[in-house]
Amino acid sequence: MKFVADLHLHSKYSRAVSQAMTLPNMAKWAKYKGISVLATGDFTHPFWFEQLKNELEDAGNGLFRLKNSVTASEAKQSQEIASSMTPRNDIYFMLSCEVSSIYSQGGKGRRIHILFFFPSLSAVDKFNKELLKRRANLRADGRPIVGIPSSELARMALSCDDKALIIPAHAWTPWFSVFGSFSGFDSIEECFGDMAENIYGVETGLSSDPAMNWQVGDLDKRTILSFSDAHSLPKMGREATVFEGNEVSYDCIYNAIKNVSKGPTAEGESRSKERNVSKVAFTIEFYPEEGKYHFTGHRDCNFSQSPDDSRKDGNICPVCHRPLTVGVMHRVEDLKTSDQKPVTRDQDGVKWHYSISNRPPYVSLVPLYEIIAEASGVAPGAKKVEEIYISLVTSLGSEFSVLMRAEPSQIARFSSQKVADGVVRVRSGNIVVEPGYDGKFGVVKIWSETTADPVKEDADQSDAQLNLFA
């Protein structure tokens, strides 16, 4: 079976996060999105940890779900129609946190964000106590700032549970990432030292996609993962990872990440049929150009440039004459060890990207909120957008069902013809994205003078691997 997981998000106890990010709301929106497993986020915060203990119950598979009493209370208070409520058994939570570590190593300042996952509340309690022993201020923010080196954090986590998962977060953003231009690291080994062998995967972040990561030799033996880093309910699932296994469980996710997943090649070869093996089937991606650190530039100076421009002109801002914020695309060019490019193939109107080295494929999508907003000529936060969104996802199954599977005529029935046309354009990749830079998100243009009506490519092969609903 396949299931969608979004394993990086934050609770209302983190800075700059919506106060609506509560467990019942997150479960309800996971249903809207089509997500089966959500990270809890922020388990280091004492108030949030208490809520996790009070509102969740152990599902017996290393994951957790809302207690019946919590679901009933939320349903009573909610003004939503009953059909929008999420049955508790549909959505699982995976215990998680993100730690911000700032320290000195080898005479250089180092900065990194790391995701930690555990299969039990007792292991979380041990980890939190270890942080407190080292004088970490866990009440200040849901994503605590510590001065503990990455290798020591990894060692601490594995001492609490030998099946702890340790994932470098948003691996390429300029600050606070394992490969970021200002983080101080050039490799996972430099960052984690003797614990590097326990780093089984990395999160791509919004400003990179798997194809960019496939070019880096340090990641050849590691799983490429994508999650949303959501700070609000609508942002959940803007990136996600689709796992495949015999069951939905912590072990399924753990094994899929630990054992480098293999996917179909561009030529459509089937994966090796191993018995009882869990895998990453594919990832669902933001267009990396839409990420806010894709290009090099200065937001305040309204200036950005591509890696080719940087090679030609250098990295000094022509406006303020100070060093530019080096973007993700530039940084990948600096660290890559190959020029591997993705091979694309159309299946049922959706453009898929494959690796020639048999890594799991991916699909790039634009969030449904953004498609509706552009089609309607309003901001994504407008009430009209939410109304159309809820109509679509409750009528057609989920956001991922709308974006990847629903018939255009059905989409138009519950929204408008222009929204349906927008979904078709996104599926085919027939859009334009102005790259983001230095903290400024890129701009998606679905309707533009430079886009044309999509032409469906000949797709002789049909691969069930790419069918989310198979």
Secondary structure as the mmCIF struct_conf table of DSSP 4:
data_model
#
loop_
_struct_conf.conf_type_id
_struct_conf.id
_struct_conf.beg_label_comp_id
_struct_conf.beg_label_asym_id
_struct_conf.beg_label_seq_id
_struct_conf.end_label_comp_id
_struct_conf.end_label_asym_id
_struct_conf.end_label_seq_id
STRN STRN1 LYS A 2 ASP A 6
STRN STRN2 LEU A 9 LEU A 9
TURN_TY1_P TURN_TY1_P1 LYS A 12 TYR A 13
BEND BEND1 SER A 14 SER A 14
TURN_TY1_P TURN_TY1_P2 ARG A 15 ALA A 16
TURN_TY1_P TURN_TY1_P3 GLN A 19 ALA A 20
HELX_RH_AL_P HELX_RH_AL_P1 LEU A 23 LYS A 33
TURN_TY1_P TURN_TY1_P4 GLY A 34 GLY A 34
BEND BEND2 SER A 36 SER A 36
STRN STRN3 VAL A 37 ALA A 39
TURN_TY1_P TURN_TY1_P5 PHE A 43 THR A 44
BEND BEND3 HIS A 45 HIS A 45
HELX_RH_AL_P HELX_RH_AL_P2 PRO A 46 GLU A 55
STRN STRN4 LEU A 56 ASP A 58
BEND BEND4 GLY A 60 GLY A 62
STRN STRN5 PHE A 64 LEU A 66
HELX_RH_AL_P HELX_RH_AL_P3 ASN A 68 GLN A 77
BEND BEND5 GLU A 80 GLU A 80
HELX_RH_3T_P HELX_RH_3T_P1 ALA A 82 SER A 84
BEND BEND6 MET A 85 MET A 85
HELX_LH_PP_P HELX_LH_PP_P1 THR A 86 PRO A 87
HELX_RH_3T_P HELX_RH_3T_P2 ARG A 88 ASP A 90
STRN STRN6 TYR A 92 GLN A 105
TURN_TY1_P TURN_TY1_P6 GLY A 106 GLY A 107
STRN STRN7 LYS A 108 PHE A 118
BEND BEND7 PRO A 119 PRO A 119
HELX_RH_AL_P HELX_RH_AL_P4 LEU A 121 LYS A 133
TURN_TY1_P TURN_TY1_P7 ARG A 134 ARG A 135
BEND BEND8 ARG A 139 ALA A 140
BEND BEND9 GLY A 142 ARG A 143
STRN STRN8 ILE A 145 VAL A 146
HELX_RH_AL_P HELX_RH_AL_P5 SER A 150 CYS A 160
TURN_TY1_P TURN_TY1_P8 ASP A 162 LYS A 163
STRN STRN9 LEU A 165 PRO A 168
BEND BEND10 ALA A 169 HIS A 170
TURN_TY1_P TURN_TY1_P9 ALA A 171 TRP A 172
BEND BEND11 THR A 173 SER A 177
TURN_TY1_P TURN_TY1_P10 VAL A 178 PHE A 179
TURN_TY1_P TURN_TY1_P11 SER A 181 SER A 183
BEND BEND12 GLY A 184 GLY A 184
BEND BEND13 ASP A 186 SER A 187
HELX_RH_AL_P HELX_RH_AL_P6 ILE A 188 PHE A 192
HELX_RH_3T_P HELX_RH_3T_P3 GLY A 193 ASN A 198
STRN STRN10 GLY A 201 GLU A 203
TURN_TY1_P TURN_TY1_P12 LEU A 206 SER A 207
HELX_RH_AL_P HELX_RH_AL_P7 PRO A 210 TRP A 214
TURN_TY1_P TURN_TY1_P13 GLN A 215 GLN A 215
HELX_RH_3T_P HELX_RH_3T_P4 GLY A 217 LEU A 219
TURN_TY1_P TURN_TY1_P14 ASP A 220 LYS A 221
BEND BEND14 ARG A 222 ARG A 222
STRN STRN11 THR A 223 LEU A 225
STRN STRN12 ALA A 230 ALA A 230
BEND BEND15 HIS A 231 SER A 232
HELX_RH_3T_P HELX_RH_3T_P5 LEU A 233 LYS A 235
TURN_TY1_P TURN_TY1_P15 MET A 236 GLY A 237
BEND BEND16 ARG A 238 GLU A 239
STRN STRN13 ALA A 240 GLU A 244
BEND BEND17 GLY A 245 GLU A 247
BEND BEND18 SER A 249 SER A 249
HELX_RH_AL_P HELX_RH_AL_P8 TYR A 250 LYS A 258
BEND BEND19 ASN A 259 ASN A 259
TURN_TY1_P TURN_TY1_P16 ALA A 266 GLU A 267
HELX_LH_PP_P HELX_LH_PP_P2 GLU A 269 SER A 272
TURN_TY1_P TURN_TY1_P17 ARG A 275 ASN A 276
STRN STRN14 LYS A 279 PHE A 286
HELX_RH_3T_P HELX_RH_3T_P6 PRO A 288 GLU A 290
BEND BEND20 GLY A 291 GLY A 291
TURN_TY1_P TURN_TY1_P18 LYS A 292 TYR A 293
BEND BEND21 HIS A 294 HIS A 294
STRN STRN15 PHE A 295 PHE A 295
STRN STRN16 THR A 296 HIS A 298
TURN_TY1_P TURN_TY1_P19 ARG A 299 ASN A 302
STRN STRN17 PHE A 303 GLN A 305
HELX_RH_AL_P HELX_RH_AL_P9 PRO A 307 ASP A 313
BEND BEND22 ASN A 315 ASN A 315
STRN STRN18 ILE A 316 ILE A 316
TURN_TY1_P TURN_TY1_P20 PRO A 318 CYS A 320
BEND BEND23 ARG A 322 ARG A 322
STRN STRN19 PRO A 323 PRO A 323
STRN STRN20 THR A 325 THR A 325
HELX_RH_AL_P HELX_RH_AL_P10 VAL A 328 LEU A 335
BEND BEND24 THR A 337 THR A 337
STRN STRN21 VAL A 343 GLN A 347
TURN_TY1_P TURN_TY1_P21 ASP A 348 GLY A 349
STRN STRN22 VAL A 350 TYR A 354
TURN_TY1_P TURN_TY1_P22 ILE A 356 SER A 357
STRN STRN23 TYR A 362 LEU A 365
HELX_RH_AL_P HELX_RH_AL_P11 LEU A 368 SER A 376
TURN_TY1_P TURN_TY1_P23 GLY A 377 GLY A 377
BEND BEND25 VAL A 378 VAL A 378
TURN_TY1_P TURN_TY1_P24 PRO A 380 GLY A 381
BEND BEND26 ALA A 382 ALA A 382
HELX_RH_AL_P HELX_RH_AL_P12 LYS A 383 LEU A 396
BEND BEND27 GLY A 397 GLY A 397
HELX_RH_AL_P HELX_RH_AL_P13 GLU A 399 MET A 404
TURN_TY1_P TURN_TY1_P25 ARG A 405 ARG A 405
BEND BEND28 ALA A 406 ALA A 406
HELX_RH_AL_P HELX_RH_AL_P14 PRO A 408 ARG A 413
TURN_TY1_P TURN_TY1_P26 PHE A 414 PHE A 414
BEND BEND29 SER A 415 SER A 415
HELX_RH_AL_P HELX_RH_AL_P15 GLN A 417 SER A 428
TURN_TY1_P TURN_TY1_P27 GLY A 429 GLY A 429
STRN STRN24 VAL A 432 GLU A 434
HELX_LH_PP_P HELX_LH_PP_P3 PRO A 435 GLY A 436
STRN STRN25 TYR A 437 TYR A 437
TURN_TY1_P TURN_TY1_P28 ASP A 438 GLY A 439
STRN STRN26 LYS A 440 LYS A 440
STRN STRN27 VAL A 443 LYS A 445
BEND BEND30 ILE A 446 TRP A 447
TURN_TY1_P TURN_TY1_P29 GLU A 449 THR A 450
HELX_LH_PP_P HELX_LH_PP_P4 LYS A 456 ASP A 458
HELX_RH_3T_P HELX_RH_3T_P7 ALA A 464 LEU A 466
TURN_TY1_P TURN_TY1_P30 LEU A 468 PHE A 469
#
